[in-house]
Amino acid sequence: MSAAPNSTTNPSIGELISAFSAQTSRLVRDEMRLAQKELQQSAKHAGIGVGLLSVAGLLAVLGLATLIAAAVAALALVLPVWAAAVIVALVLFVAAGIAAMVSKKQAEQVAPPAAESVDSVKLDIAQIKEARHDRN
């Protein structure tokens, strides 16, 4: 009896490695295609969502304009139309001013985000210089 392996039933190590490499490459390519399709579907749904949110915002602004017109019309029942419009406009300007002041206070409390990044980059540069000098 001979102890030599039969090449038709047992592939060689080179053939196994070649097959493993080909299968791994195909698996990675297939996974990449799947991830790309999933990302495309997610982007499509996100785009539709953003578009519908824009429509909702526009409709809300139109509804607000209608309420403002209704307020002018209601005041016009007891005042001249021009006076009703001026009163409603003044109320809107006061509300806008309050919103602007609140937003300004909020904006002043925001620290510049670049400060942390600059410090981190400076530290990285210092460590690289130190490592380079230690190597020499």
TAKATA-V250416 format. One record per helix or strand of 2 or more residues. SS is the DSSP state (@ for helix, = for strand). FROM is the first residue (numbers start at 1). TO is the last residue. If there is no record, write none. Layout:
ss-><SS | SS>
from-><FROM | FROM>
to-><TO | TO>
This chain:
ss-><@ | @ | @>
from-><13 | 81 | 114>
to-><75 | 108 | 135>
